Amino acid sequence: MNKTIATMITLSLAALAAQSALAEPGSARDRQRMEHRHEMAAEHRAQNRDPRVNRRQFNQHERIEQGVRSGELTRGETRQLAAEQRAIRQEERRYKSDGVMTRDERKDLHQDLNAASRNIYNEKHDAETR
């Protein structure tokens, strides 16, 4: 009986060793390809980042939230401003979809953010309350 258990343990260990050998990349060429893919993905993400746009979107979101908390924005105004923010995010994704945001696309996005900022200000200061 002890021989049977020892044989089963030996076979199990051999199977585990074979599985771990298969799990590793097969060659140095495979590892290079994998590293290259990771580098390209990181470069692609870096090209699509625009910290100024992201910061402005964050600030506008905070201004809308503050307007809700203070009662300066009605539900309808909040819905309208949120829809405008969603449209800007969709536009940004569309511009970034080809991997690069051009200067003209960035300019258009900032113009839309300027208009949204004015809309937030106007809605918060129009004397309508909830």
C-alpha positions in Angstrom: 0.0 0.0 0.0 2.9 2.4 0.8 4.4 1.7 -2.6 1.1 2.6 -4.3 0.8 5.9 -2.4 4.5 6.7 -3.2 3.9 6.0 -6.9 0.8 8.2 -7.0 2.7 11.1 -5.3 5.6 10.7 -7.7 3.2 10.7 -10.7 1.4 13.8 -9.3 4.6 15.7 -8.9 5.8 14.8 -12.4 2.4 16.0 -13.8 2.8 19.3 -11.9 6.3 19.8 -13.2 5.2 19.2 -16.8 2.3 21.7 -16.4 4.6 24.4 -15.1 7.0 23.9 -17.9 4.2 24.3 -20.4 3.0 27.5 -18.7 6.3 29.4 -19.3 6.9 31.1 -22.6 8.6 28.7 -25.0 11.5 30.8 -26.2 13.3 34.1 -25.8 11.6 35.2 -29.1 8.1 34.7 -27.4 9.2 36.7 -24.4 10.5 39.5 -26.7 7.2 39.6 -28.6 5.3 39.8 -25.3 7.5 42.6 -24.0 7.1 44.5 -27.3 3.3 44.2 -27.1 3.3 45.6 -23.5 5.6 48.5 -24.6 3.3 49.3 -27.5 0.2 49.3 -25.4 1.9 51.6 -22.8 3.0 54.0 -25.6 -0.6 54.0 -27.0 -2.1 54.8 -23.6 0.5 57.6 -23.1 -0.3 59.2 -26.5 -4.0 59.3 -25.7 -3.6 60.9 -22.3 -4.4 64.6 -22.0 -4.0 65.7 -18.4 -5.5 69.2 -19.0 -8.7 67.8 -20.5 -9.0 65.2 -17.7 -8.5 67.8 -15.1 -11.1 70.2 -16.6 -13.6 67.3 -16.8 -12.9 66.4 -13.2 -13.3 70.1 -12.1 -16.6 70.5 -14.0 -17.9 67.3 -12.4 -17.0 68.7 -9.0 -18.7 72.0 -9.8 -21.9 70.2 -10.8 -21.9 68.1 -7.6 -21.3 71.2 -5.5 -24.3 72.9 -7.3 -26.5 69.9 -6.4 -25.4 69.9 -2.8 -26.0 73.6 -2.4 -29.3 73.6 -4.2 -28.2 76.0 -6.9 -29.0 73.3 -9.6 -32.4 71.8 -10.2 -32.8 68.2 -11.2 -33.5 69.2 -14.8 -30.5 71.4 -14.9 -28.3 68.7 -13.4 -29.6 66.1 -16.0 -28.9 68.6 -18.8 -25.4 69.3 -17.6 -24.6 65.6 -17.0 -25.8 64.8 -20.6 -23.5 67.6 -21.9 -20.5 66.0 -19.9 -21.4 62.6 -21.3 -21.4 64.0 -24.9 -17.9 65.5 -24.3 -16.6 62.2 -23.0 -18.0 60.4 -26.0 -16.4 62.9 -28.3 -13.1 62.5 -26.6 -13.3 58.7 -27.0 -14.1 59.2 -30.6 -11.1 61.5 -31.2 -8.8 59.0 -29.4 -10.1 55.9 -31.2 -7.5 56.1 -33.9 -4.7 56.3 -31.4 -3.8 60.0 -31.7 -5.6 63.2 -30.8 -4.7 65.9 -33.2 -4.3 69.5 -32.4 -7.6 70.4 -34.0 -9.4 67.7 -32.1 -7.9 68.9 -28.9 -8.9 72.5 -29.7 -12.4 71.4 -30.5 -12.6 69.5 -27.2 -11.4 72.5 -25.2 -14.0 74.7 -27.0 -16.7 72.2 -25.9 -15.3 72.2 -22.4 -15.4 76.1 -22.4 -19.0 76.0 -23.4 -19.9 73.5 -20.8 -18.1 75.6 -18.1 -20.2 78.6 -19.1 -23.4 76.5 -19.0 -22.5 75.3 -15.5 -21.9 78.9 -14.3 -25.1 80.1 -15.9 -27.3 77.3 -14.5 -25.8 77.8 -11.0 -26.5 81.5 -11.1 -29.9 81.7 -12.8 -31.9 82.0 -9.5 -33.7 78.7 -10.0 -33.8 76.6 -6.9 -34.9 73.0 -6.3 
